[in-house]
Amino acid sequence: MSWYEYIMKLDNHIFIKLIRRIFQARNYAFFDVGQFNVNIIGIRRDEDVGNKFDDVIVLIYKDRTGEWVVDSMPATTDPGRYWLNNPMTPKGTAILVPGQYRGAYTIGMHQGKYEALVQAGPVQVYRDNNRDNILNMDPQTIEKGIFGINVHRSNPYSESYAVEKYSAGCQVFKAVTDFNFFIKTVKTSARSYGNRFTYTLIEEKDFFKIS
């Protein structure tokens, strides 16, 4: 069983319990009051080779009946091979640092083309500047700021199998159907809680630390 299949097969209440324990250990906020008060969580696989949609973006919220919902969708939290080999800036390609970014995202236009979650508050990134396909996450390269680390889709028609140019550090859904569902859900949330969203990035190994 793959890591993604393992996540998908967990009972919702067990999965939420694990997430809460990870969040509590880091003093992260977990939104559990009200309907569609959505928790947006990226889970990065313990893999140092880029260009794969081998991570997960998870939405956790209560639906209109008050029942907990867990929606897990394949994605990448890492930049693609193209940008790892061709950095946009002299400092190197951005790789989002795991953490909770409170209110750092808003519904807006990704590159002026379509609605996505766009960065509106500071985040932290590593800078990978050695131009290969290995993800280098050196704490000495971390910088904080607004870099356009958005949450968006890959191709607009179906799904993609290699990241390549789709991410220069953004959090990117593999399948357009998953992304469309994501946008619909965050819009529903925004009607009750406003157009500011928290994004939390954790790692696969975090689950084993608390097991």
Summary of the structure (lengths in Angstrom):
residues: 211
radius of gyration: 16.2
end to end distance: 18.0
largest distance: 50.6
contacts: 671
relative contact order: 0.22
helix: 27%
strand: 34%
